[in-house]
Amino acid sequence: MDFNNQMTDPVDKDQVFAKQLSEVKAFEFNEGVANVFRDMISRSVPGYGLLLHMTGLYARVFVQQRSNIYDLGCSLGDVSRMIAEQTSALDCSILAVDNSPAMIKKCKAQHAGTRHIQWLCADVQNIEIQNASLVILNLTLQFIDPDKRADLIGKIFRGLNPGGALILTEKVVLEDQLDNQRMVQLHQAFKKSQGYSDLEISQKRTALENVLVCDSDSVHRQRLEQAGFSEIYQCFQCFNFNSYLAIK
Ligand SMILES: C[S@@+](CC[C@H](N)C(=O)[O-])C[C@H]1O[C@@H](n2cnc3c(N)ncnc32)[C@H](O)[C@@H]1O
C-alpha cells in the first residue's frame, strides 16, 4: 500500500519558503499554508501516510457506540476523514477542531459530504471534551504553550470513557545532545529527499523557532502518567517523530 497517497484531493506544491525572504516571520497556519498543507506535511513528517493509516486502525479498535471522537488540530481534516471511513457503521460523532479559520474553511469545502463530522474553528484548550472514546492530537500539542500542555492532557483524560484512547503524535527532542543532532540530521536528509532545498529547510526552521516547541519522550510519558493514563505505548517512531497510544 502507498501510505503517502491515501487522500485523493488535488495537492498543491508547498513553495512557502522556496524564495529568499527579506524577513522570515513566525510560522502561521494561514491561507497560504492551508493551500499547500497536504503536500507540506507529507514531505515534512517522515511516515505521515503510515500515521494516517494507523489512525484508521485505532478507530476500529477504540471507537465505542454512541461516543464522541475528537480530532484536535485537524488541519485539512484527513485524520477525521480516515476515522469517518472506519466508523461508518457506528452511531458516533467526530468533532474536528482547529483554530485556523483557513484550515476549517477548506475542511468544510473539501469534506462537505462526509458523514458525522462537525468542523469547529476554536482553540482546543477552550472546548469541552465528554463521552469520548478516541481523541487524536496529531502534531498539535507541540504548538500549545508548554505551561498549558498538562491542563489539556488532563482535560482529555477526564473526558475519555474508560477504555478510551488518546493518540499523541509529536516531533520530540532527544535528551542526549549528540543523539538529537543525529536525528535532526536524518530528518533534514528526509526533507531534502522530498525535494526541499537547503534554503527552504533553513527558512522554515527559523519561522518555527518558538512556535513549534518540542518536548522529550520522558516529558510526554510523565505528563500522560500524571494525567492518569494507565497504559502508555509508543506505537511509532521515525527519527525525531514519536506517536503514543495512551489508554484510560
Ligand atoms: C501540524 S498541524 C496538525 C496536522 C493534523 N493533525 C494532521 O494530522 O493532518 C497543527 C494544527 O494544529 C492547529 N492548532 C495549533 N494550535 C491550536 C490550538 N490551540 N487550537 C486549535 N488548533 C490549533 C494548527 O492550526 C494546525 O492546523
The ligand as a MOL file (V3000), in Angstrom:
LIG
                    3D

  0  0  0     0  0            999 V3000
M  V30 BEGIN CTAB
M  V30 COUNTS 27 29 0 0 0
M  V30 BEGIN ATOM
M  V30 1 C 0.8290 20.1390 12.2240 0
M  V30 2 S -0.7910 20.5980 12.1190 0 CHG=1
M  V30 3 C -1.6950 19.1290 12.5750 0
M  V30 4 C -1.8410 18.1210 11.4840 0
M  V30 5 C -3.1050 17.3270 11.5140 0
M  V30 6 N -3.4500 16.8820 12.8420 0
M  V30 7 C -2.9910 16.1570 10.5900 0
M  V30 8 O -2.7260 15.0480 11.0590 0
M  V30 9 O -3.1330 16.3340 9.3720 0 CHG=-1
M  V30 10 C -1.1540 21.5380 13.5500 0
M  V30 11 C -2.5620 22.1070 13.5010 0
M  V30 12 O -2.9320 22.4920 14.8250 0
M  V30 13 C -3.6260 23.7110 14.7480 0
M  V30 14 N -3.5090 24.3400 16.0720 0
M  V30 15 C -2.3940 24.8050 16.6740 0
M  V30 16 N -2.6910 25.2780 17.9020 0
M  V30 17 C -4.0160 25.1110 18.0650 0
M  V30 18 C -4.9380 25.3980 19.1150 0
M  V30 19 N -4.5240 25.9580 20.2550 0
M  V30 20 N -6.2420 25.0900 18.9480 0
M  V30 21 C -6.6680 24.5330 17.7850 0
M  V30 22 N -5.8520 24.2160 16.7650 0
M  V30 23 C -4.5410 24.5070 16.9020 0
M  V30 24 C -2.9840 24.4630 13.6160 0
M  V30 25 O -3.8340 25.4730 13.0830 0
M  V30 26 C -2.6900 23.3400 12.6230 0
M  V30 27 O -3.7230 23.1850 11.6890 0
M  V30 END ATOM
M  V30 BEGIN BOND
M  V30 1 1 1 2
M  V30 2 1 2 3
M  V30 3 1 2 10
M  V30 4 1 3 4
M  V30 5 1 4 5
M  V30 6 1 5 6
M  V30 7 1 5 7
M  V30 8 2 7 8
M  V30 9 1 7 9
M  V30 10 1 10 11
M  V30 11 1 11 12
M  V30 12 1 11 26
M  V30 13 1 12 13
M  V30 14 1 13 14
M  V30 15 1 13 24
M  V30 16 1 14 15
M  V30 17 1 14 23
M  V30 18 2 15 16
M  V30 19 1 16 17
M  V30 20 1 17 18
M  V30 21 2 17 23
M  V30 22 1 18 19
M  V30 23 2 18 20
M  V30 24 1 20 21
M  V30 25 2 21 22
M  V30 26 1 22 23
M  V30 27 1 24 25
M  V30 28 1 24 26
M  V30 29 1 26 27
M  V30 END BOND
M  V30 END CTAB
M  END
